Amino acid sequence: MRQRKEFTQKTLAKMAGVDYTYIGKIERGEQLPSLKVLIRFAECLSLPLNRFFMDEATWRLVCLAPADIYKGIQRENLWELLRLLEGAAEEDISLLTEIVRVLKKHREIRVVRKEGLPMVAEPQIGYKRKNK
């Protein structure tokens, strides 16, 4: 995460108020930071604190997600969905994507109906069938 922000160990150490050798030890897995230090790192890196507690698979999925939707996928059920999708076959992902599109469209239709607007497939008021 530090390297993604293009910070050196010395830069992050200075920002967080720790020694740069401490950051090296953390990155090599030789030292565990305290929660207080993790909070400072999160602030320095402009990251939510929970990013430090994600497993590798979840982290890869978060990196793929655009930053503007990251906040929207913090709910646990969405994380579970992302974990399930990670090993899915490409054709399954395409099918699931289409299912989600249909569900969203269905919800939009329900919202429109609640607003009282007629749907295209619904008969219009005043429509009368002509007898031949």
TORLOBA-665772 format. One record per residue: x, y, z of N, C-alpha, C, CB in turn; residue in one letter. Coordinates in steps of 0.02 Angstrom, whole numbers, padded with zeros to 5 digits, always signed. Glycine has a CB too. Layout:
<nodes>
XYZXYZXYZXYZA
...
</nodes>
This chain:
<nodes>
+00042-00060+00000+00000+00000+00000+00044+00063+00000-00047+00000+00061M
+00098+00059+00037+00145+00115+00039+00174+00128-00031+00201+00102+00090R
+00193+00074-00064+00223+00081-00130+00173+00106-00182+00253+00015-00153Q
+00110+00085-00175+00058+00110-00222+00051+00186-00218-00009+00077-00207R
+00060+00212-00158+00057+00285-00147+00123+00319-00164+00037+00301-00075K
+00173+00277-00184+00240+00301-00202+00274+00337-00144+00235+00347-00261E
+00264+00309-00083+00298+00335-00023+00358+00290-00010+00250+00337+00038F
+00413+00320+00009+00470+00280+00034+00455+00262+00106+00537+00320+00028T
+00493+00215+00133+00485+00198+00203+00498+00259+00247+00531+00139+00222Q
+00549+00298+00228+00566+00357+00268+00509+00409+00266+00631+00389+00241K
+00478+00417+00208+00424+00465+00202+00365+00445+00246+00401+00471+00128T
+00344+00382+00241+00288+00358+00282+00306+00361+00356+00269+00287+00262L
+00367+00343+00373+00388+00344+00443+00384+00415+00471+00460+00318+00449A
+00406+00463+00433+00404+00533+00456+00332+00555+00465+00441+00579+00406K
+00288+00538+00417+00218+00558+00421+00183+00526+00481+00181+00538+00356M
+00201+00462+00496+00167+00425+00549+00201+00434+00617+00165+00351+00531A
+00259+00464+00617+00294+00475+00680+00327+00413+00708+00246+00502+00730G
+00353+00370+00664+00389+00310+00685+00457+00308+00650+00347+00245+00670V
+00500+00263+00671+00564+00254+00639+00556+00215+00575+00614+00218+00687D
+00593+00232+00523+00585+00198+00459+00604+00124+00462+00627+00232+00406Y
+00650+00105+00508+00667+00034+00514+00608-00006+00541+00728+00026+00561T
+00565+00026+00579+00505-00007+00605+00459-00026+00547+00467+00040+00655Y
+00452+00018+00498+00410+00003+00439+00439-00056+00400+00405+00065+00393I
+00505-00059+00393+00536-00115+00359+00522-00181+00395+00611-00104+00355G
+00525-00179+00461+00510-00240+00500+00438-00262+00492+00525-00228+00574K
+00393-00213+00490+00321-00229+00480+00311-00261+00411+00277-00165+00487I
+00341-00231+00360+00332-00255+00292+00363-00325+00281+00363-00206+00243E
+00415-00340+00319+00446-00407+00313+00412-00458+00359+00521-00403+00331R
+00363-00436+00398+00328-00481+00443+00366-00496+00507+00312-00545+00408G
+00416-00456+00523+00456-00466+00583+00426-00432+00644+00527-00442+00572E
+00382-00385+00632+00353-00345+00687+00280-00334+00672+00391-00276+00695Q
+00238-00336+00724+00167-00320+00716+00155-00250+00743+00122-00372+00753L
+00123-00207+00704+00110-00139+00728+00052-00139+00777+00096-00092+00669P
+00053-00090+00821-00004-00081+00867-00062-00051+00828+00016-00035+00927S
-00121-00055+00857-00180-00025+00825-00171+00050+00816-00243-00040+00866L
-00140+00082+00865-00127+00154+00862-00084+00171+00801-00092+00178+00927K
-00033+00131+00788+00011+00142+00730-00027+00127+00665+00075+00097+00735V
-00067+00074+00665-00107+00059+00605-00154+00117+00588-00147-00006+00615L
-00184+00146+00639-00228+00203+00627-00190+00260+00595-00261+00227+00694I
-00129+00273+00620-00088+00327+00590-00070+00310+00518-00024+00338+00631R
-00052+00246+00505-00036+00226+00436-00097+00236+00391-00013+00152+00434F
-00156+00216+00414-00217+00223+00375-00229+00296+00357-00278+00195+00413A
-00218+00340+00406-00227+00412+00393-00175+00438+00343-00222+00452+00459E
-00113+00417+00351-00059+00440+00306-00070+00415+00235+00009+00416+00332C
-00097+00354+00228-00107+00325+00162-00176+00338+00134-00095+00250+00166L
-00217+00375+00171-00286+00391+00152-00325+00327+00136-00287+00438+00090S
-00321+00279+00182-00355+00216+00175-00401+00204+00234-00304+00158+00168L
-00456+00167+00223-00496+00147+00281-00456+00095+00321-00565+00118+00259P
-00463+00096+00386-00425+00051+00430-00436-00022+00412-00443+00063+00502L
-00496-00040+00389-00511-00111+00375-00469-00139+00318-00585-00119+00359N
-00438-00100+00278-00395-00126+00224-00337-00166+00252-00369-00069+00181R
-00315-00151+00312-00260-00188+00342-00280-00258+00365-00231-00149+00400F
-00345-00271+00367-00369-00335+00393-00400-00379+00340-00420-00322+00447F
-00392-00362+00277-00420-00401+00222-00373-00457+00202-00435-00356+00162M
-00403-00514+00183-00361-00568+00157-00338-00549+00086-00400-00636+00157D
-00291-00587+00060-00261-00569-00005-00312-00569-00062-00205-00618-00021E
-00357-00619-00062-00407-00623-00115-00453-00562-00114-00449-00687-00109A
-00474-00542-00055-00517-00484-00049-00480-00421-00070-00543-00477+00024T
-00417-00416-00051-00376-00358-00070-00371-00352-00145-00307-00363-00039W
-00360-00408-00180-00356-00406-00254-00422-00382-00284-00338-00476-00282R
-00478-00405-00256-00543-00383-00281-00554-00309-00269-00599-00423-00249L
-00533-00285-00212-00540-00213-00196-00498-00172-00245-00519-00198-00123V
-00440-00196-00261-00396-00160-00307-00428-00155-00377-00327-00194-00312C
-00469-00204-00395-00502-00203-00460-00561-00155-00460-00525-00273-00479L
-00591-00145-00401-00651-00102-00397-00631-00029-00401-00690-00116-00331A
-00668+00010-00440-00654+00082-00442-00662+00112-00372-00701+00117-00492P
-00621+00160-00357-00620+00190-00290-00688+00218-00270-00569+00245-00287A
-00726+00245-00318-00790+00276-00301-00843+00225-00279-00817+00315-00359D
-00833+00161-00296-00882+00111-00273-00857+00072-00212-00898+00063-00329I
-00796+00086-00191-00769+00049-00134-00814+00055-00073-00699+00073-00118Y
-00837+00115-00059-00880+00125+00000-00944+00085-00006-00896+00199+00008K
-00970+00077-00067-01032+00041-00076-01025-00034-00068-01059+00055-00143G
-00963-00060-00071-00955-00132-00065-00927-00153+00002-00910-00157-00120I
-00933-00110+00051-00907-00127+00117-00954-00172+00156-00893-00065+00156Q
-01016-00178+00134-01063-00222+00170-01041-00294+00163-01135-00212+00143R
-01048-00332+00216-01023-00401+00219-01052-00446+00165-01038-00431+00286E
-01117-00440+00150-01146-00483+00099-01116-00471+00030-01222-00474+00096N
-01096-00410+00016-01063-00396-00048-00993-00424-00050-01062-00321-00061L
-00958-00423+00007-00891-00453+00010-00897-00528-00004-00858-00441+00079W
-00947-00559+00026-00958-00631+00015-00970-00645-00059-01017-00656+00058E
-01010-00604-00091-01023-00612-00162-00958-00607-00202-01074-00560-00186L
-00917-00558-00186-00853-00551-00222-00808-00611-00211-00817-00488-00198L
-00807-00638-00151-00766-00698-00137-00790-00757-00179-00769-00716-00062R
-00856-00764-00185-00884-00819-00224-00869-00811-00298-00960-00823-00213L
-00869-00749-00322-00857-00736-00393-00784-00747-00413-00877-00666-00410L
-00739-00743-00365-00668-00747-00382-00650-00809-00421-00626-00743-00319E
-00677-00867-00403-00659-00928-00438-00709-00950-00491-00652-00983-00388G
-00757-00907-00507-00809-00926-00555-00782-00925-00626-00870-00878-00549A
-00812-00968-00668-00794-00970-00739-00820-00907-00774-00823-01034-00773A
-00787-00888-00827-00805-00826-00863-00878-00826-00887-00759-00817-00923E
-00901-00884-00913-00971-00886-00936-01020-00879-00878-00984-00952-00974E
-01001-00904-00819-01044-00895-00760-01047-00822-00739-01018-00938-00702D
-00991-00788-00744-00990-00717-00726-01033-00678-00774-00917-00690-00726I
-01031-00695-00838-01073-00661-00887-01147-00672-00872-01057-00686-00958S
-01165-00733-00855-01234-00749-00838-01255-00712-00774-01243-00825-00828L
-01213-00712-00724-01229-00678-00662-01235-00602-00672-01176-00692-00609L
-01193-00575-00716-01198-00504-00732-01266-00488-00763-01141-00483-00780T
-01288-00530-00809-01353-00520-00841-01410-00527-00790-01363-00571-00898E
-01404-00574-00744-01455-00582-00692-01460-00518-00650-01439-00643-00647I
-01403-00490-00632-01403-00428-00592-01434-00371-00632-01331-00410-00572V
-01420-00367-00697-01450-00315-00739-01527-00322-00739-01423-00319-00811R
-01551-00383-00746-01623-00395-00747-01653-00376-00679-01638-00469-00763V
-01620-00395-00625-01646-00377-00559-01649-00301-00549-01601-00407-00505L
-01597-00267-00571-01597-00193-00565-01652-00162-00607-01529-00165-00586K
-01661-00188-00668-01714-00163-00711-01782-00175-00680-01710-00196-00781K
-01791-00234-00651-01854-00250-00617-01867-00201-00560-01852-00323-00591H
-01816-00185-00522-01824-00137-00466-01842-00068-00493-01760-00133-00424R
-01811-00048-00548-01826+00017-00578-01899+00020-00600-01780+00032-00638E
-01923-00035-00629-01993-00038-00651-02039-00031-00591-02007-00104-00689I
-02023-00065-00536-02065-00061-00477-02067+00010-00450-02039-00109-00423R
-02010+00046-00453-02008+00115-00430-02053+00158-00474-01936+00142-00430V
-02049+00148-00539-02090+00187-00586-02164+00173-00572-02072+00169-00660V
-02181+00110-00561-02251+00093-00547-02275+00127-00483-02260+00018-00542R
-02234+00130-00433-02253+00163-00370-02266+00237-00381-02198+00154-00318K
-02231+00266-00430-02242+00337-00445-02305+00347-00486-02181+00365-00482E
-02335+00294-00508-02399+00300-00544-02393+00309-00618-02437+00355-00516G
-02335+00302-00646-02327+00310-00718-02345+00245-00753-02255+00332-00735L
-02380+00247-00809-02398+00185-00844-02336+00155-00877-02452+00199-00897P
-02335+00089-00878-02281+00053-00911-02299+00044-00985-02268-00016-00877M
-02250+00035-01027-02260+00029-01099-02306-00030-01114-02193+00021-01135V
-02296-00086-01080-02334-00146-01095-02404-00144-01064-02297-00207-01070A
-02417-00096-01021-02483-00093-00990-02531-00057-01036-02479-00058-00921E
-02595-00077-01037-02643-00041-01079-02653+00029-01052-02711-00079-01081P
-02657+00076-01097-02667+00146-01078-02741+00158-01059-02646+00193-01136Q
-02751+00204-01016-02820+00223-00997-02855+00249-01059-02821+00276-00939I
-02916+00229-01070-02954+00251-01128-02942+00208-01189-02935+00322-01144G
-02900+00159-01186-02887+00115-01242-02946+00067-01249-02820+00076-01233Y
-02974+00064-01309-03029+00017-01321-03011-00024-01382-03096+00054-01332K
-03025-00087-01377-03012-00132-01432-03065-00124-01485-03009-00205-01408R
-03044-00118-01548-03092-00112-01603-03114-00181-01626-03062-00073-01661K
-03177-00189-01635-03204-00252-01662-03201-00249-01738-03277-00266-01637N
-03181-00301-01769-03178-00303-01843-03239-00332-01872-03118-00341-01866K
</nodes>
